Each structure stands twice: as C-alpha cells, then as structure tokens.
Amino acid sequence: MSRVPAQLPLGVGLRDDATFNNYYASSANASLVDHLSHQLMAGSEPFLYLWGAPGSGRSHLLQAACHAASDQDKRALYLPLADLGHFPPLMLEDIERLDLVAIDDLEYVIGRKRWEEALFHAFNRLRDAGKALLIAANKPPRHLEVALPDLASRLAWGVTFHLHPMDDSDRLAALKLRANVRGMQLPDDVGRYIMHRGPRELGELCRALETLDQASLSAKRKLTIPFVKSALNW
C-alpha cells in the first residue's frame, strides 16, 4: 500500500482519482506524460514546466505526479497557488527536504515581489539538493509578466510542455477511460450524448460520471441515453 503524499496542513490534498491511470493521454500529450512519470528517475530532467488553458488537465497531472512519487516511497507536495497564493509564501521554506514539489497555478502569484523572491530561492535550493520541481501555469514562461529577472531566467530552464486541448474524439476517449476505471461500460452514443448535453469542461463531465456510477449501481441499470436523461435530469 502506498504512503499518503506529503500535504500542507491547510486542507490541501490530492484527489484520489487524479492518477496517471485515470488520465487519457492524446498523441499530442503522450511525451509530456512520459516525462512526468519518469521525472524522479536518475538521469531524468529535474525541472518540468507545463502550460495550458484552464480545464486542460494541468492539476490532474500534477497531482498524479505526486501520487506516483508516493508509490515510489518518495515525499511529494502539491501547492495549488489559486488556493494558497493569498497566504505568505511560508510553505516554500525547507521544501528541499522533499523529493518532488508540484506548484500549480503559478500565474496567481506572478508580479508579487515576496512570492517571486521566495520562488526564486526555493528553485535554487531544490536544484542544489538534487530534487525535482514541477510547475504548471496558463502561459509559457516567456509570456508570464515576471517582475524578478532571476526568476524569469530560472523558469526558462528545464523542459517546457504545452498541454494541448482535447478535441471531441479525445474527450470521448477520456470519458470512456474514466468510466472503465469505475467498472462502467460507456457506449459511444451515450458518451457523445453526455458530452453534447453536459458541460464542456472535462472535470465537470467526469463528475457527472460519478453521479451516473452511483445511480446505475443503485438502480442496477446499464448506461443508456434514457437512463442518463433520468439520472442527470437532462
């Protein structure tokens, strides 16, 4: 049984379903997932930066990397700055004792002097300690309006990946994968109905699958369009 990854004492944790096994990697994103899953191996790139639009799966992948680190008996910390950026950056102190630090939503603290300086020094300490750093944002490093030149320079190090958005065929494949992990059979016509009638954001669609999973178990029904209409009130 894997250990629980290191977490902040601020209510910040990892979603149980945010794993690599639960992530559908399109051909455009396959290289990124390969780098993430091997980041803690000897000789791998210790600093990875990924960027993409909201809903592109950034947070899922960062949390998956933390779960994978825990499975290897490594200590990992997930820091979503959209939730934590209004706090002082004290959570960055001594993070070099961890094996992997995954910083999400970097754009939320860019331009704030105290945070930028703390990130710069944390980056240097992690590098000197030979630890891994994973950063995600909504823009590539060169397009962030970083006020501290030294931090801008550090963000340009390592390997940068663009998390490409999914087309409808990718979204359907992702939904079918999530359903399969839950032990559900999702026919293509039902999946397309959910996509066309439901929210566009994949995370919201996956939450709809959770509702359908519970409803189908309770009713002992397979997933059909009439059943989905009834269970989701669509």
Biotite code that builds the C-alpha atoms (Angstrom):
import biotite.structure as struc

atoms = struc.array([
    struc.Atom([0.000, 0.000, 0.000], chain_id="A", res_id=1, res_name="MET", atom_name="CA", element="C"),
    struc.Atom([1.384, 3.403, -0.954], chain_id="A", res_id=2, res_name="SER", atom_name="CA", element="C"),
    struc.Atom([2.021, 6.075, 1.630], chain_id="A", res_id=3, res_name="ARG", atom_name="CA", element="C"),
    struc.Atom([-0.042, 9.254, 1.614], chain_id="A", res_id=4, res_name="VAL", atom_name="CA", element="C"),
    struc.Atom([1.903, 12.039, -0.124], chain_id="A", res_id=5, res_name="PRO", atom_name="CA", element="C"),
    struc.Atom([3.084, 14.948, 1.992], chain_id="A", res_id=6, res_name="ALA", atom_name="CA", element="C"),
    struc.Atom([0.384, 17.583, 2.183], chain_id="A", res_id=7, res_name="GLN", atom_name="CA", element="C"),
    struc.Atom([0.026, 21.062, 3.645], chain_id="A", res_id=8, res_name="LEU", atom_name="CA", element="C"),
    struc.Atom([-1.836, 21.397, 6.939], chain_id="A", res_id=9, res_name="PRO", atom_name="CA", element="C"),
    struc.Atom([-4.218, 23.806, 5.165], chain_id="A", res_id=10, res_name="LEU", atom_name="CA", element="C"),
    struc.Atom([-6.835, 21.453, 3.804], chain_id="A", res_id=11, res_name="GLY", atom_name="CA", element="C"),
    struc.Atom([-4.902, 20.959, 0.574], chain_id="A", res_id=12, res_name="VAL", atom_name="CA", element="C"),
    struc.Atom([-4.825, 17.346, -0.520], chain_id="A", res_id=13, res_name="GLY", atom_name="CA", element="C"),
    struc.Atom([-4.792, 15.141, -3.571], chain_id="A", res_id=14, res_name="LEU", atom_name="CA", element="C"),
    struc.Atom([-7.842, 13.804, -5.345], chain_id="A", res_id=15, res_name="ARG", atom_name="CA", element="C"),
    struc.Atom([-7.890, 10.018, -5.178], chain_id="A", res_id=16, res_name="ASP", atom_name="CA", element="C"),
    struc.Atom([-8.816, 9.800, -8.859], chain_id="A", res_id=17, res_name="ASP", atom_name="CA", element="C"),
    struc.Atom([-6.045, 12.131, -10.064], chain_id="A", res_id=18, res_name="ALA", atom_name="CA", element="C"),
    struc.Atom([-3.644, 9.421, -11.246], chain_id="A", res_id=19, res_name="THR", atom_name="CA", element="C"),
    struc.Atom([-1.813, 8.634, -14.455], chain_id="A", res_id=20, res_name="PHE", atom_name="CA", element="C"),
    struc.Atom([-4.013, 5.541, -14.888], chain_id="A", res_id=21, res_name="ASN", atom_name="CA", element="C"),
    struc.Atom([-7.055, 7.828, -14.906], chain_id="A", res_id=22, res_name="ASN", atom_name="CA", element="C"),
    struc.Atom([-5.605, 10.286, -17.417], chain_id="A", res_id=23, res_name="TYR", atom_name="CA", element="C"),
    struc.Atom([-6.207, 9.904, -21.136], chain_id="A", res_id=24, res_name="TYR", atom_name="CA", element="C"),
    struc.Atom([-3.050, 10.997, -22.943], chain_id="A", res_id=25, res_name="ALA", atom_name="CA", element="C"),
    struc.Atom([-3.766, 12.035, -26.512], chain_id="A", res_id=26, res_name="SER", atom_name="CA", element="C"),
    struc.Atom([-0.950, 11.573, -29.021], chain_id="A", res_id=27, res_name="SER", atom_name="CA", element="C"),
    struc.Atom([-0.119, 15.275, -28.649], chain_id="A", res_id=28, res_name="ALA", atom_name="CA", element="C"),
    struc.Atom([0.388, 14.920, -24.882], chain_id="A", res_id=29, res_name="ASN", atom_name="CA", element="C"),
    struc.Atom([1.961, 11.456, -24.695], chain_id="A", res_id=30, res_name="ALA", atom_name="CA", element="C"),
    struc.Atom([5.523, 12.770, -24.443], chain_id="A", res_id=31, res_name="SER", atom_name="CA", element="C"),
    struc.Atom([4.590, 15.016, -21.528], chain_id="A", res_id=32, res_name="LEU", atom_name="CA", element="C"),
    struc.Atom([3.043, 12.154, -19.564], chain_id="A", res_id=33, res_name="VAL", atom_name="CA", element="C"),
    struc.Atom([6.118, 10.015, -20.214], chain_id="A", res_id=34, res_name="ASP", atom_name="CA", element="C"),
    struc.Atom([8.399, 12.747, -18.836], chain_id="A", res_id=35, res_name="HIS", atom_name="CA", element="C"),
    struc.Atom([6.206, 13.238, -15.772], chain_id="A", res_id=36, res_name="LEU", atom_name="CA", element="C"),
    struc.Atom([6.070, 9.536, -14.946], chain_id="A", res_id=37, res_name="SER", atom_name="CA", element="C"),
    struc.Atom([9.878, 9.260, -15.148], chain_id="A", res_id=38, res_name="HIS", atom_name="CA", element="C"),
    struc.Atom([10.850, 12.579, -13.551], chain_id="A", res_id=39, res_name="GLN", atom_name="CA", element="C"),
    struc.Atom([12.139, 11.027, -10.317], chain_id="A", res_id=40, res_name="LEU", atom_name="CA", element="C"),
    struc.Atom([14.344, 8.505, -12.076], chain_id="A", res_id=41, res_name="MET", atom_name="CA", element="C"),
    struc.Atom([18.101, 9.003, -12.142], chain_id="A", res_id=42, res_name="ALA", atom_name="CA", element="C"),
    struc.Atom([19.231, 10.983, -15.161], chain_id="A", res_id=43, res_name="GLY", atom_name="CA", element="C"),
    struc.Atom([15.787, 12.477, -15.851], chain_id="A", res_id=44, res_name="SER", atom_name="CA", element="C"),
    struc.Atom([15.081, 16.193, -16.197], chain_id="A", res_id=45, res_name="GLU", atom_name="CA", element="C"),
    struc.Atom([14.520, 17.505, -12.630], chain_id="A", res_id=46, res_name="PRO", atom_name="CA", element="C"),
    struc.Atom([12.549, 20.604, -13.679], chain_id="A", res_id=47, res_name="PHE", atom_name="CA", element="C"),
    struc.Atom([9.448, 20.387, -15.866], chain_id="A", res_id=48, res_name="LEU", atom_name="CA", element="C"),
    struc.Atom([7.141, 23.251, -16.756], chain_id="A", res_id=49, res_name="TYR", atom_name="CA", element="C"),
    struc.Atom([3.770, 22.620, -18.359], chain_id="A", res_id=50, res_name="LEU", atom_name="CA", element="C"),
    struc.Atom([1.193, 25.104, -19.501], chain_id="A", res_id=51, res_name="TRP", atom_name="CA", element="C"),
    struc.Atom([-2.282, 25.004, -20.914], chain_id="A", res_id=52, res_name="GLY", atom_name="CA", element="C"),
    struc.Atom([-5.702, 26.563, -20.731], chain_id="A", res_id=53, res_name="ALA", atom_name="CA", element="C"),
    struc.Atom([-7.961, 26.018, -17.698], chain_id="A", res_id=54, res_name="PRO", atom_name="CA", element="C"),
    struc.Atom([-9.566, 22.597, -17.918], chain_id="A", res_id=55, res_name="GLY", atom_name="CA", element="C"),
    struc.Atom([-6.700, 21.135, -19.939], chain_id="A", res_id=56, res_name="SER", atom_name="CA", element="C"),
    struc.Atom([-5.738, 18.694, -17.183], chain_id="A", res_id=57, res_name="GLY", atom_name="CA", element="C"),
    struc.Atom([-2.843, 20.558, -15.584], chain_id="A", res_id=58, res_name="ARG", atom_name="CA", element="C"),
    struc.Atom([-3.962, 19.985, -11.999], chain_id="A", res_id=59, res_name="SER", atom_name="CA", element="C"),
    struc.Atom([-4.763, 16.324, -12.663], chain_id="A", res_id=60, res_name="HIS", atom_name="CA", element="C"),
    struc.Atom([-1.252, 15.688, -13.969], chain_id="A", res_id=61, res_name="LEU", atom_name="CA", element="C"),
    struc.Atom([0.496, 17.488, -11.102], chain_id="A", res_id=62, res_name="LEU", atom_name="CA", element="C"),
    struc.Atom([-1.488, 15.516, -8.556], chain_id="A", res_id=63, res_name="GLN", atom_name="CA", element="C"),
    struc.Atom([-0.853, 12.313, -10.498], chain_id="A", res_id=64, res_name="ALA", atom_name="CA", element="C"),
    struc.Atom([2.882, 13.006, -10.305], chain_id="A", res_id=65, res_name="ALA", atom_name="CA", element="C"),
    struc.Atom([2.576, 13.362, -6.525], chain_id="A", res_id=66, res_name="CYS", atom_name="CA", element="C"),
    struc.Atom([0.664, 10.078, -6.265], chain_id="A", res_id=67, res_name="HIS", atom_name="CA", element="C"),
    struc.Atom([3.320, 8.374, -8.408], chain_id="A", res_id=68, res_name="ALA", atom_name="CA", element="C"),
    struc.Atom([6.069, 9.757, -6.167], chain_id="A", res_id=69, res_name="ALA", atom_name="CA", element="C"),
    struc.Atom([4.313, 8.385, -3.099], chain_id="A", res_id=70, res_name="SER", atom_name="CA", element="C"),
    struc.Atom([4.044, 4.978, -4.776], chain_id="A", res_id=71, res_name="ASP", atom_name="CA", element="C"),
    struc.Atom([7.847, 5.075, -5.074], chain_id="A", res_id=72, res_name="GLN", atom_name="CA", element="C"),
    struc.Atom([8.192, 5.895, -1.349], chain_id="A", res_id=73, res_name="ASP", atom_name="CA", element="C"),
    struc.Atom([9.125, 9.471, -2.219], chain_id="A", res_id=74, res_name="LYS", atom_name="CA", element="C"),
    struc.Atom([7.873, 12.587, -0.463], chain_id="A", res_id=75, res_name="ARG", atom_name="CA", element="C"),
    struc.Atom([5.842, 14.958, -2.629], chain_id="A", res_id=76, res_name="ALA", atom_name="CA", element="C"),
    struc.Atom([3.976, 18.193, -2.054], chain_id="A", res_id=77, res_name="LEU", atom_name="CA", element="C"),
    struc.Atom([1.202, 19.705, -4.180], chain_id="A", res_id=78, res_name="TYR", atom_name="CA", element="C"),
    struc.Atom([0.797, 23.502, -3.972], chain_id="A", res_id=79, res_name="LEU", atom_name="CA", element="C"),
    struc.Atom([-2.192, 24.968, -5.868], chain_id="A", res_id=80, res_name="PRO", atom_name="CA", element="C"),
    struc.Atom([-1.469, 28.685, -5.763], chain_id="A", res_id=81, res_name="LEU", atom_name="CA", element="C"),
    struc.Atom([-5.012, 29.559, -6.843], chain_id="A", res_id=82, res_name="ALA", atom_name="CA", element="C"),
    struc.Atom([-5.960, 28.415, -3.328], chain_id="A", res_id=83, res_name="ASP", atom_name="CA", element="C"),
    struc.Atom([-2.772, 29.275, -1.444], chain_id="A", res_id=84, res_name="LEU", atom_name="CA", element="C"),
    struc.Atom([-1.482, 32.403, -3.176], chain_id="A", res_id=85, res_name="GLY", atom_name="CA", element="C"),
    struc.Atom([-3.245, 34.747, -0.756], chain_id="A", res_id=86, res_name="HIS", atom_name="CA", element="C"),
    struc.Atom([-1.090, 33.342, 2.077], chain_id="A", res_id=87, res_name="PHE", atom_name="CA", element="C"),
    struc.Atom([2.534, 34.441, 2.615], chain_id="A", res_id=88, res_name="PRO", atom_name="CA", element="C"),
    struc.Atom([4.920, 32.018, 0.870], chain_id="A", res_id=89, res_name="PRO", atom_name="CA", element="C"),
    struc.Atom([5.972, 30.358, 4.126], chain_id="A", res_id=90, res_name="LEU", atom_name="CA", element="C"),
    struc.Atom([5.034, 26.928, 2.744], chain_id="A", res_id=91, res_name="MET", atom_name="CA", element="C"),
    struc.Atom([8.109, 27.158, 0.487], chain_id="A", res_id=92, res_name="LEU", atom_name="CA", element="C"),
    struc.Atom([10.501, 27.036, 3.429], chain_id="A", res_id=93, res_name="GLU", atom_name="CA", element="C"),
    struc.Atom([12.549, 23.821, 3.696], chain_id="A", res_id=94, res_name="ASP", atom_name="CA", element="C"),
    struc.Atom([10.831, 22.221, 0.689], chain_id="A", res_id=95, res_name="ILE", atom_name="CA", element="C"),
    struc.Atom([14.211, 20.958, -0.480], chain_id="A", res_id=96, res_name="GLU", atom_name="CA", element="C"),
    struc.Atom([13.734, 18.141, 2.043], chain_id="A", res_id=97, res_name="ARG", atom_name="CA", element="C"),
    struc.Atom([11.023, 16.769, -0.247], chain_id="A", res_id=98, res_name="LEU", atom_name="CA", element="C"),
    struc.Atom([11.658, 14.688, -3.354], chain_id="A", res_id=99, res_name="ASP", atom_name="CA", element="C"),
    struc.Atom([9.098, 16.411, -5.589], chain_id="A", res_id=100, res_name="LEU", atom_name="CA", element="C"),
    struc.Atom([7.404, 19.793, -5.357], chain_id="A", res_id=101, res_name="VAL", atom_name="CA", element="C"),
    struc.Atom([4.453, 20.379, -7.721], chain_id="A", res_id=102, res_name="ALA", atom_name="CA", element="C"),
    struc.Atom([3.450, 24.049, -7.988], chain_id="A", res_id=103, res_name="ILE", atom_name="CA", element="C"),
    struc.Atom([0.126, 24.637, -9.718], chain_id="A", res_id=104, res_name="ASP", atom_name="CA", element="C"),
    struc.Atom([-1.450, 27.904, -10.959], chain_id="A", res_id=105, res_name="ASP", atom_name="CA", element="C"),
    struc.Atom([1.825, 29.842, -10.970], chain_id="A", res_id=106, res_name="LEU", atom_name="CA", element="C"),
    struc.Atom([0.138, 32.795, -12.706], chain_id="A", res_id=107, res_name="GLU", atom_name="CA", element="C"),
    struc.Atom([-1.725, 33.687, -9.491], chain_id="A", res_id=108, res_name="TYR", atom_name="CA", element="C"),
    struc.Atom([1.413, 34.982, -7.733], chain_id="A", res_id=109, res_name="VAL", atom_name="CA", element="C"),
    struc.Atom([3.384, 36.419, -10.652], chain_id="A", res_id=110, res_name="ILE", atom_name="CA", element="C"),
    struc.Atom([4.152, 40.109, -10.126], chain_id="A", res_id=111, res_name="GLY", atom_name="CA", element="C"),
    struc.Atom([4.104, 39.840, -6.333], chain_id="A", res_id=112, res_name="ARG", atom_name="CA", element="C"),
    struc.Atom([7.578, 40.593, -5.032], chain_id="A", res_id=113, res_name="LYS", atom_name="CA", element="C"),
    struc.Atom([7.535, 38.442, -1.916], chain_id="A", res_id=114, res_name="ARG", atom_name="CA", element="C"),
    struc.Atom([6.258, 35.400, -3.775], chain_id="A", res_id=115, res_name="TRP", atom_name="CA", element="C"),
    struc.Atom([8.618, 35.809, -6.709], chain_id="A", res_id=116, res_name="GLU", atom_name="CA", element="C"),
    struc.Atom([11.637, 36.081, -4.412], chain_id="A", res_id=117, res_name="GLU", atom_name="CA", element="C"),
    struc.Atom([10.508, 33.054, -2.394], chain_id="A", res_id=118, res_name="ALA", atom_name="CA", element="C"),
    struc.Atom([10.028, 31.015, -5.568], chain_id="A", res_id=119, res_name="LEU", atom_name="CA", element="C"),
    struc.Atom([13.462, 32.005, -6.863], chain_id="A", res_id=120, res_name="PHE", atom_name="CA", element="C"),
    struc.Atom([15.191, 30.892, -3.659], chain_id="A", res_id=121, res_name="HIS", atom_name="CA", element="C"),
    struc.Atom([13.105, 27.716, -3.452], chain_id="A", res_id=122, res_name="ALA", atom_name="CA", element="C"),
    struc.Atom([14.079, 26.878, -7.026], chain_id="A", res_id=123, res_name="PHE", atom_name="CA", element="C"),
    struc.Atom([17.772, 27.264, -6.183], chain_id="A", res_id=124, res_name="ASN", atom_name="CA", element="C"),
    struc.Atom([17.528, 25.146, -3.024], chain_id="A", res_id=125, res_name="ARG", atom_name="CA", element="C"),
    struc.Atom([15.714, 22.345, -4.846], chain_id="A", res_id=126, res_name="LEU", atom_name="CA", element="C"),
    struc.Atom([18.287, 22.406, -7.640], chain_id="A", res_id=127, res_name="ARG", atom_name="CA", element="C"),
    struc.Atom([21.224, 22.331, -5.203], chain_id="A", res_id=128, res_name="ASP", atom_name="CA", element="C"),
    struc.Atom([19.635, 19.450, -3.283], chain_id="A", res_id=129, res_name="ALA", atom_name="CA", element="C"),
    struc.Atom([19.050, 17.484, -6.497], chain_id="A", res_id=130, res_name="GLY", atom_name="CA", element="C"),
    struc.Atom([15.284, 17.395, -6.022], chain_id="A", res_id=131, res_name="LYS", atom_name="CA", element="C"),
    struc.Atom([12.504, 17.573, -8.625], chain_id="A", res_id=132, res_name="ALA", atom_name="CA", element="C"),
    struc.Atom([10.275, 20.556, -9.383], chain_id="A", res_id=133, res_name="LEU", atom_name="CA", element="C"),
    struc.Atom([7.104, 20.542, -11.463], chain_id="A", res_id=134, res_name="LEU", atom_name="CA", element="C"),
    struc.Atom([5.373, 23.827, -12.319], chain_id="A", res_id=135, res_name="ILE", atom_name="CA", element="C"),
    struc.Atom([2.110, 24.460, -14.161], chain_id="A", res_id=136, res_name="ALA", atom_name="CA", element="C"),
    struc.Atom([0.648, 27.739, -15.418], chain_id="A", res_id=137, res_name="ALA", atom_name="CA", element="C"),
    struc.Atom([-1.702, 29.092, -18.054], chain_id="A", res_id=138, res_name="ASN", atom_name="CA", element="C"),
    struc.Atom([1.102, 30.543, -20.196], chain_id="A", res_id=139, res_name="LYS", atom_name="CA", element="C"),
    struc.Atom([4.638, 29.579, -21.267], chain_id="A", res_id=140, res_name="PRO", atom_name="CA", element="C"),
    struc.Atom([7.427, 31.104, -19.133], chain_id="A", res_id=141, res_name="PRO", atom_name="CA", element="C"),
    struc.Atom([8.315, 33.819, -21.646], chain_id="A", res_id=142, res_name="ARG", atom_name="CA", element="C"),
    struc.Atom([4.729, 35.128, -21.667], chain_id="A", res_id=143, res_name="HIS", atom_name="CA", element="C"),
    struc.Atom([4.402, 35.473, -17.906], chain_id="A", res_id=144, res_name="LEU", atom_name="CA", element="C"),
    struc.Atom([4.936, 39.033, -16.701], chain_id="A", res_id=145, res_name="GLU", atom_name="CA", element="C"),
    struc.Atom([7.588, 38.077, -14.160], chain_id="A", res_id=146, res_name="VAL", atom_name="CA", element="C"),
    struc.Atom([8.986, 41.113, -12.346], chain_id="A", res_id=147, res_name="ALA", atom_name="CA", element="C"),
    struc.Atom([12.112, 39.406, -10.950], chain_id="A", res_id=148, res_name="LEU", atom_name="CA", element="C"),
    struc.Atom([14.585, 38.774, -13.802], chain_id="A", res_id=149, res_name="PRO", atom_name="CA", element="C"),
    struc.Atom([16.345, 35.986, -11.888], chain_id="A", res_id=150, res_name="ASP", atom_name="CA", element="C"),
    struc.Atom([13.064, 34.088, -11.511], chain_id="A", res_id=151, res_name="LEU", atom_name="CA", element="C"),
    struc.Atom([12.234, 34.607, -15.182], chain_id="A", res_id=152, res_name="ALA", atom_name="CA", element="C"),
    struc.Atom([15.621, 33.082, -16.002], chain_id="A", res_id=153, res_name="SER", atom_name="CA", element="C"),
    struc.Atom([15.006, 30.057, -13.769], chain_id="A", res_id=154, res_name="ARG", atom_name="CA", element="C"),
    struc.Atom([11.593, 29.399, -15.290], chain_id="A", res_id=155, res_name="LEU", atom_name="CA", element="C"),
    struc.Atom([13.231, 29.163, -18.704], chain_id="A", res_id=156, res_name="ALA", atom_name="CA", element="C"),
    struc.Atom([15.382, 26.256, -17.524], chain_id="A", res_id=157, res_name="TRP", atom_name="CA", element="C"),
    struc.Atom([14.353, 22.642, -17.887], chain_id="A", res_id=158, res_name="GLY", atom_name="CA", element="C"),
    struc.Atom([11.805, 21.323, -20.355], chain_id="A", res_id=159, res_name="VAL", atom_name="CA", element="C"),
    struc.Atom([8.584, 23.174, -21.213], chain_id="A", res_id=160, res_name="THR", atom_name="CA", element="C"),
    struc.Atom([5.494, 21.355, -22.478], chain_id="A", res_id=161, res_name="PHE", atom_name="CA", element="C"),
    struc.Atom([2.296, 22.723, -23.939], chain_id="A", res_id=162, res_name="HIS", atom_name="CA", element="C"),
    struc.Atom([-0.680, 20.729, -22.713], chain_id="A", res_id=163, res_name="LEU", atom_name="CA", element="C"),
    struc.Atom([-2.723, 20.588, -25.897], chain_id="A", res_id=164, res_name="HIS", atom_name="CA", element="C"),
    struc.Atom([-6.519, 20.840, -25.616], chain_id="A", res_id=165, res_name="PRO", atom_name="CA", element="C"),
    struc.Atom([-8.593, 17.776, -26.402], chain_id="A", res_id=166, res_name="MET", atom_name="CA", element="C"),
    struc.Atom([-10.826, 17.514, -29.440], chain_id="A", res_id=167, res_name="ASP", atom_name="CA", element="C"),
    struc.Atom([-14.183, 15.716, -29.208], chain_id="A", res_id=168, res_name="ASP", atom_name="CA", element="C"),
    struc.Atom([-12.720, 12.317, -30.042], chain_id="A", res_id=169, res_name="SER", atom_name="CA", element="C"),
    struc.Atom([-10.133, 12.733, -27.270], chain_id="A", res_id=170, res_name="ASP", atom_name="CA", element="C"),
    struc.Atom([-12.815, 13.852, -24.819], chain_id="A", res_id=171, res_name="ARG", atom_name="CA", element="C"),
    struc.Atom([-14.926, 10.804, -25.632], chain_id="A", res_id=172, res_name="LEU", atom_name="CA", element="C"),
    struc.Atom([-11.911, 8.507, -25.173], chain_id="A", res_id=173, res_name="ALA", atom_name="CA", element="C"),
    struc.Atom([-11.140, 10.208, -21.838], chain_id="A", res_id=174, res_name="ALA", atom_name="CA", element="C"),
    struc.Atom([-14.715, 9.715, -20.640], chain_id="A", res_id=175, res_name="LEU", atom_name="CA", element="C"),
    struc.Atom([-14.676, 6.052, -21.662], chain_id="A", res_id=176, res_name="LYS", atom_name="CA", element="C"),
    struc.Atom([-11.389, 5.570, -19.788], chain_id="A", res_id=177, res_name="LEU", atom_name="CA", element="C"),
    struc.Atom([-12.811, 7.156, -16.631], chain_id="A", res_id=178, res_name="ARG", atom_name="CA", element="C"),
    struc.Atom([-15.928, 5.028, -16.921], chain_id="A", res_id=179, res_name="ALA", atom_name="CA", element="C"),
    struc.Atom([-13.857, 1.861, -17.438], chain_id="A", res_id=180, res_name="ASN", atom_name="CA", element="C"),
    struc.Atom([-11.763, 2.593, -14.343], chain_id="A", res_id=181, res_name="VAL", atom_name="CA", element="C"),
    struc.Atom([-15.028, 2.776, -12.399], chain_id="A", res_id=182, res_name="ARG", atom_name="CA", element="C"),
    struc.Atom([-16.132, -0.558, -13.864], chain_id="A", res_id=183, res_name="GLY", atom_name="CA", element="C"),
    struc.Atom([-18.767, 1.081, -16.091], chain_id="A", res_id=184, res_name="MET", atom_name="CA", element="C"),
    struc.Atom([-19.461, 0.366, -19.747], chain_id="A", res_id=185, res_name="GLN", atom_name="CA", element="C"),
    struc.Atom([-19.967, 3.669, -21.576], chain_id="A", res_id=186, res_name="LEU", atom_name="CA", element="C"),
    struc.Atom([-21.273, 3.144, -25.135], chain_id="A", res_id=187, res_name="PRO", atom_name="CA", element="C"),
    struc.Atom([-20.131, 5.689, -27.690], chain_id="A", res_id=188, res_name="ASP", atom_name="CA", element="C"),
    struc.Atom([-23.624, 7.054, -28.299], chain_id="A", res_id=189, res_name="ASP", atom_name="CA", element="C"),
    struc.Atom([-24.154, 7.603, -24.563], chain_id="A", res_id=190, res_name="VAL", atom_name="CA", element="C"),
    struc.Atom([-20.752, 9.237, -24.219], chain_id="A", res_id=191, res_name="GLY", atom_name="CA", element="C"),
    struc.Atom([-21.489, 11.612, -27.078], chain_id="A", res_id=192, res_name="ARG", atom_name="CA", element="C"),
    struc.Atom([-24.863, 12.450, -25.548], chain_id="A", res_id=193, res_name="TYR", atom_name="CA", element="C"),
    struc.Atom([-23.197, 13.316, -22.214], chain_id="A", res_id=194, res_name="ILE", atom_name="CA", element="C"),
    struc.Atom([-20.641, 15.489, -23.999], chain_id="A", res_id=195, res_name="MET", atom_name="CA", element="C"),
    struc.Atom([-23.208, 17.360, -26.078], chain_id="A", res_id=196, res_name="HIS", atom_name="CA", element="C"),
    struc.Atom([-25.731, 17.883, -23.302], chain_id="A", res_id=197, res_name="ARG", atom_name="CA", element="C"),
    struc.Atom([-23.339, 18.368, -20.405], chain_id="A", res_id=198, res_name="GLY", atom_name="CA", element="C"),
    struc.Atom([-20.699, 20.979, -19.519], chain_id="A", res_id=199, res_name="PRO", atom_name="CA", element="C"),
    struc.Atom([-17.710, 21.444, -21.810], chain_id="A", res_id=200, res_name="ARG", atom_name="CA", element="C"),
    struc.Atom([-15.098, 21.159, -19.061], chain_id="A", res_id=201, res_name="GLU", atom_name="CA", element="C"),
    struc.Atom([-13.827, 17.582, -18.764], chain_id="A", res_id=202, res_name="LEU", atom_name="CA", element="C"),
    struc.Atom([-13.670, 17.706, -14.980], chain_id="A", res_id=203, res_name="GLY", atom_name="CA", element="C"),
    struc.Atom([-17.370, 18.538, -14.806], chain_id="A", res_id=204, res_name="GLU", atom_name="CA", element="C"),
    struc.Atom([-18.161, 15.714, -17.206], chain_id="A", res_id=205, res_name="LEU", atom_name="CA", element="C"),
    struc.Atom([-16.219, 13.301, -15.012], chain_id="A", res_id=206, res_name="CYS", atom_name="CA", element="C"),
    struc.Atom([-18.234, 14.458, -12.006], chain_id="A", res_id=207, res_name="ARG", atom_name="CA", element="C"),
    struc.Atom([-21.362, 13.647, -13.998], chain_id="A", res_id=208, res_name="ALA", atom_name="CA", element="C"),
    struc.Atom([-19.920, 10.147, -14.433], chain_id="A", res_id=209, res_name="LEU", atom_name="CA", element="C"),
    struc.Atom([-19.633, 9.842, -10.647], chain_id="A", res_id=210, res_name="GLU", atom_name="CA", element="C"),
    struc.Atom([-23.332, 10.634, -10.327], chain_id="A", res_id=211, res_name="THR", atom_name="CA", element="C"),
    struc.Atom([-24.158, 8.099, -13.038], chain_id="A", res_id=212, res_name="LEU", atom_name="CA", element="C"),
    struc.Atom([-21.997, 5.467, -11.371], chain_id="A", res_id=213, res_name="ASP", atom_name="CA", element="C"),
    struc.Atom([-23.888, 5.810, -8.099], chain_id="A", res_id=214, res_name="GLN", atom_name="CA", element="C"),
    struc.Atom([-27.268, 5.925, -9.859], chain_id="A", res_id=215, res_name="ALA", atom_name="CA", element="C"),
    struc.Atom([-26.556, 2.874, -12.028], chain_id="A", res_id=216, res_name="SER", atom_name="CA", element="C"),
    struc.Atom([-25.376, 0.848, -9.025], chain_id="A", res_id=217, res_name="LEU", atom_name="CA", element="C"),
    struc.Atom([-28.464, 1.816, -7.058], chain_id="A", res_id=218, res_name="SER", atom_name="CA", element="C"),
    struc.Atom([-30.868, 1.089, -9.918], chain_id="A", res_id=219, res_name="ALA", atom_name="CA", element="C"),
    struc.Atom([-28.835, -1.849, -11.279], chain_id="A", res_id=220, res_name="LYS", atom_name="CA", element="C"),
    struc.Atom([-29.137, -0.304, -14.727], chain_id="A", res_id=221, res_name="ARG", atom_name="CA", element="C"),
    struc.Atom([-26.724, -0.057, -17.626], chain_id="A", res_id=222, res_name="LYS", atom_name="CA", element="C"),
    struc.Atom([-25.862, 3.330, -19.067], chain_id="A", res_id=223, res_name="LEU", atom_name="CA", element="C"),
    struc.Atom([-28.321, 4.227, -21.789], chain_id="A", res_id=224, res_name="THR", atom_name="CA", element="C"),
    struc.Atom([-29.434, 7.620, -23.061], chain_id="A", res_id=225, res_name="ILE", atom_name="CA", element="C"),
    struc.Atom([-32.889, 7.374, -21.390], chain_id="A", res_id=226, res_name="PRO", atom_name="CA", element="C"),
    struc.Atom([-31.237, 6.371, -18.096], chain_id="A", res_id=227, res_name="PHE", atom_name="CA", element="C"),
    struc.Atom([-28.752, 9.262, -18.324], chain_id="A", res_id=228, res_name="VAL", atom_name="CA", element="C"),
    struc.Atom([-31.600, 11.698, -19.028], chain_id="A", res_id=229, res_name="LYS", atom_name="CA", element="C"),
    struc.Atom([-33.406, 10.487, -15.927], chain_id="A", res_id=230, res_name="SER", atom_name="CA", element="C"),
    struc.Atom([-30.387, 10.287, -13.606], chain_id="A", res_id=231, res_name="ALA", atom_name="CA", element="C"),
    struc.Atom([-28.997, 13.703, -14.534], chain_id="A", res_id=232, res_name="LEU", atom_name="CA", element="C"),
    struc.Atom([-32.337, 15.444, -15.162], chain_id="A", res_id=233, res_name="ASN", atom_name="CA", element="C"),
    struc.Atom([-31.231, 16.410, -18.676], chain_id="A", res_id=234, res_name="TRP", atom_name="CA", element="C"),
])
